[in-house]
Structures are given as C-alpha cells and as structure tokens.
Amino acid sequence: MKAECKKIGLKEAGALLLAPEHRRIALAVHTAPDGDCLGSALGLGAFLQSRGKTVFLLADDLIGAAYSFLPGIENFLRLEDYGQLEVDLLCVLDAGSLERIGKAATVKAKCYLNIDHHGQNSYFADRLYQDTKAAATGEILWELFDACGWDIDRDIATCLYTAIVTDCGFFRYGNTTPKTMRAAAALLGCGIDPAYISDSLEMKTPDSVRLLAKVLAGLSFAAEGRIAYISVPHELYDPEAQTDSFINYPRYIFGVEAAAYFKAVGPRTTRVSLRSRDLDVAAVAVGFGGGGHLRAAGCTIEEPLEQAQKKMLAALEAALKKK
C-alpha cells in the first residue's frame, strides 16, 4: 500500500465528496462499463449535482444500448470530448486501479478517492473505501447515502438498484447477502419500477441477436469439457452490439466449471470475460493484468484472438488442475 493511501469509513468518504474545496468532481468508471459502475456513478453524480457540485462523468469506452434507460446516461463523456480536464476531486468507482479507467486516468486532480468492492487494489488513491463483501459498488453507495443521511429520489434509486442487480445477477449469484436484499428493498421503497429495469436490461438489438447466433455456432470445449468458451473474431466485432450476456451461454452447461468469452476488439487486442462455479477466475485474470471476483472476472490481452485463447485456456486448465 502507498504511504499516502488511507483507508477511510463511509462518513469520511461522504465528507470528502461534500467538502467545500471540492467544487469540481469527476466520477470515473472502468472500461467495458457495466450496470454497476454506470449506475453507481449516475446515482452519486445526480446527488452531488443537487448539492451544487460541478460533476463530470467519465467512461473511456462505449456504453451498451441496454443502459440507455438510466436517468442521466447521456451525460457520460469520453475524455477526447473535452480534452485535458482539471478537477478538485477524482472519484474512481468500481475499479481498483487507474489502469482500469483508461484515458480517464489522465485527469488532473488535487485529491483522489476510490470506492470499490473488488479484492484487487493498487492503492493509487489518497483515500480508499473498500468493502469486498458488498455484492456491488452500488450496494456500497446505498450504505453511503444511508450513513450520511442523504436523500434518495426515484432517479437515484433507479440507478443504484440497477447497479446492485446487475452485479448479483438479480439476486441469483453467490455474492447476494441479507444486506444486498435490504438495500434493494429500501430502493424499491423509493418508488422505482423493478420490472421496467429488468426488461430494459434484457433488451437486445437485432444485430446483437444475429451476432449471438454466429458466436454460439463456434461454441468449443477444453479440459475434457470442464471449460467452455465462445469467441467473437475481429471481423465480426461490432462495438455497438450488446454482448455482455453472451458469457452466460457457455457458463450454464452441465459439466462446465469455467467459461470464457473472447472478444477481438482489435487485430491484436482481445478482451476476455471469465465465469466459474467455484474456481477463482479473478486470480487467473490478475495474471493477465485484469481482475474481478471469485466467480466473475475479466482482462484484456494484447494478442490476436487465437494467441489470447491459447494463453488463457492454458491458464484456466492449470488453475483447474491445482483445484
């Protein structure tokens, strides 16, 4: 841990966000943004704006169409949209390192705050609130609002509820705890529409469905059926296609202990999503500069698709043998 990185409590984090000297605040999320980081940033950002803060929402990547229903989603900007940015406080949400936020890491800030629920952290921030038992960063933010006595309106509740349910699989995953359910119940009490949220998150574009058909035709297995994987070659890659749910297809096959989804986003750049039943895929992802959770993790490998597949499948097989 860096000497200047101090672990703090929720009320300290709240005081830091509302400090008078922090007038300009940037909220940064990780690349390949998901519902947790987006909902967390939008919910917190809306509250800070209501308190008179100038808020910049940073996402150095394309945002999937399924999240278009989130209040304020149009306010996310990529760094090239406004050039060099200087703020009083940079708050990194749902990511444990500056590398995970892409070009947003070039923002100049007087103070850095990190709020996260992942186990891996580079301790880059001046202040860190980390709860690895939380199902989502959105759950942490619900606790933050509760601890600080901040009001949660319907729009903020919609964002935080979305953050929670996307990271716990609508309460199906093993990271769901009684606290997760209490947070969701409290947010439901704010008048949100859970059916509308779940339906919106499940929406797919026609191109995404057509791509899924092509991808599933290439479903493959390794390690005598203990590993299943699918791939999107670069010639089929569509940055606008909503493909986050593709990993669920190899994941839920009898006999499969680990699933991988390879996406060639460039000729020599492959993004990898990993899922498992009880294998520590986060440890595997860390070996490639990524991270995540015990049963859900990811990384980016700067290799063409075939080479990235070989390296990752070898690492997964080795991890299964150790298990």
N, C-alpha and C positions, 0 to 999 in steps of 0.2 A: 504494500500500500504506500502511495506517495505521502510524504510527511504532511503535505498541505491538505490532503483529503480527510475530511472529518465526517464521521457518520453521525447523523442527526435524527431527531424524532419528528413526528408529524407536525406538531405545533411549531417547531423550529422551521420546518420547510414552509409552512404557511406564512410565518412571519417574514421569511426571506422573500417569498413571492410578492407580499404586500408592502415590503419596505419602501418608504418614500423615495429613496435614492434609485430604486429600480423602476424607472418610468417606462423604459423601452425593453420589452421582454420577447425573446424568441423561443418558441417551443419547437424542438426538432424531433422527428421520428425516424425510425430506421428505414433503410432501403427495402424494397419489396414490401411496402406498408400493408399491414393487416388491420382488422377491425379494432384490435386492442389499442395499438398505438394511435390510430386515427381518432377513435372515439375518445381516448384519454386526452389528446391534445385539443380536440374541439370542445370538450366539456370544460376543461381547465381554462382554455383560451376565452371562451364566452364569459366565464365568471370574471376573469381578470379585466376584460374589456368593460364589464359593468362597474368595475371599481376604478375606471379611468386610466387603465394602463393601455399603452400602445403595444399591440401584440402582433408578432409575425409568426405565421405557421409555416414550417419548413419541411418539405418532403422531397428529397432528391431522387424522385422516381415517379413513374406513372401510377395513378391511383385507379384501382379497378372500378368499373361501372356499377358494381353491386353496392358500392358505398355512396352512391350519388344521392341517396335519401337523407343522409346525415345533415342536420342543420349546420350551415356554415362551411360545408366541404369545399365550396367554390373559393374560399379564402386561402386555401393552401397554395403556396408559390414555390417554384424551384429557384434556386439561387441565381441562375442566369437571368431571371425575370427582373431582378433589381440590383444586380452587381454586388459590390462589396457592401456588407452590412455591418454596422456597429451598433451594439445594444448594451444595456446595463447588465442584463442577466440572460444567459443562455441556459434553458432548462431542457435537458435531454430525457425523453420519456420512452420507456420500454426498450432501452438499449444500454448495454454495459460498456461501450467504448465509443470513441469518436469515429473510428473506422466504420462502425455500423450505420452512421448517419450520412455517409458520402460527403458531397461538397458542402453540406451544411456545417461541417467541421471547420470551414474557413471563416466562419463568422467571428468577428472580434467582439469579445465580451469582457466586462470588468469582473464578472463573477460567473461561475459555472455550478449548476445544480443538476444532479442526476437522480431521477426517481425510477426505480426498476424492480422487477420481480424475478429476474434471471439469476442463476447461480454464478455465472462468469461475469467478472467486472475488472476493468483495467484501472479503476480508481483514478480516473482522469479529472474528476470534478473537485471543486473546492468543498462542496457539501454533497453528501450522499444519503438518500433514504432508500434502503433495500430490504425487501421482505420476500424471501424466496418461498415462503409458504402461501403467499397470495396466488390465487388462480390466474390473476391478470393484473396488469398495471391499473386498469380501470377499477379493480377492487380496492387497490391502494388509494386511488383518488377519492372513491366513495368514503373511505375511512378518513382521508384528509379533510373533506368537507364536513364530516360529522365531528371530528375532533376540534375543528376550528369554528364550528357553529355557522358555517357558510350556507346560505340558501341555495337550494337546487330547484330550478324551474323545470318545466316539461322538456325543453330542448336539451338542457344539460343532462337530465336524466336519460333521455333517449340515447345520447352519446355514450354515457358511462355504462348503461345497460348493454349496448352493442359491444362495447369494449370487453365486458365480462363474458357475455355468452359466446362470443367468437373464440375466446381463448380456452373456454372449458367445454366447448362442443355442446352448447345448450345443456350443460349440467350432466353430460354423459361421460366426461373424462375423469380420470382418477384424481385430478387436481381440485375437483369440486369438494368444498368443505362446508360445514354449517355456516361459517362466516360468509362464504360465497352466496349461499342461499339467502342469508339475512340481507346482504347488500342488494341482491336482486329484488327481494320483497320490498325493501324500502324504496327502491327506484320505481317499482310498479305503483307504489302509493303516490307517486308524483303525477300520475295520470297518463303514463306512456301506453302505447299500443303494442304489446309484445307480438301479436300476430302479424302486424304490419312490418315490424322489424325483421322477424324470421322470414317472412315471404320476400322481403326486399333483398335480404342476404342470399337467398336461394336463386334469385333471378340470374339467367344466363343470356348472353347474346346468341343469335343464330350461329355466328362464326365460332363461338366457343363450343357449342354443341357439336358442330361439324368437326372441329379440331379434336374433340374428345373421341369421336368415332375412329379417327385415324390413329390416335395415340393408343387406344385400347387394343387395336389390331396388332400392335407391337408389344403387347404385354409379355414380359420374359421373367424367367426364374433363375436363381443361383443357389448354391449351397444346398442342393437336394431339396429344393422347394421351400427352404426356410427364409429365403429372400425373394421378394417380388419387386419388379421395377418397370417403369414406363418412361418414355423419353419423347421430347419434342425436338427434332433436329432443327438446325438454324433455318433451313429453307421453309419450314412450316411455322416458325416463330412469329407470333403476332402480338406486339406489345399491348394492343388494345383488348386482347382476348382475356376473359376472366377464367383463370385456370387453377385458382387456389384449391378447389375441391378435388382436383384430379388425383391427388395423393391418396384419397380415401378408397379408390378402387383397388389398388394393389394391397392396401393395408388390411382390408377386411376379406381375406381369403383364408380358408381353412389351411392350417399348417404353416402359414407365413408368420415369422417372428419379427421381421424387419422389412419395411417398404421404402423404396426410394423413387423420387420423381426428378428426372434430369431435364433441364430446360436450357437449350443452347441459345442464349440471348445474344451471342456474337460468335464469329468464327472460332475464336479462341477463349470464349468465356462461357462457362456452364454453371448455372445455378442449380443447387441440389436441395430438395426437401426430404427429410427423413422422418419416419414414424416407426413405432415399435410397440410391442405388448409389454415387455419388461426389460428390454435391452437399453443400456444407457447410450442413446444415439447422440446426446449432447457431447459426450466425451469423444465420440467419433468425429463430430462436426468441428470440435475445437482443434483437432489435428489438422484441419484444413483452413484454419483461421475463422471458423464460424462459431456457433454456439446454440443455445436454446435450453430445452428442458429434457428430462429423462426420456420421455416417450415422443417428443416432438422437437426437432432441431433442423438446422439448415446451414448452408455455407455457399460460397462462390469459389469455384476452382478455375483458375486462369489456364485452362487447357481446352482443346477441342472436345466435342462430346464423347467420342469413343475413348480417348485417353482418360477423361474425367470419370467415365463409367468404370474403366478397369481399376483405377486407383481407389475409387470409393467402394466398389464391390469387394475388393481385396481387404480393405479396412473393415468393412462390415463382417466379412467371413472370419477375419482374425478376432474380432470382438465376440462373435458368436462362439468361437472355439474356447475363448477364455471363460465365457459364461458357463 
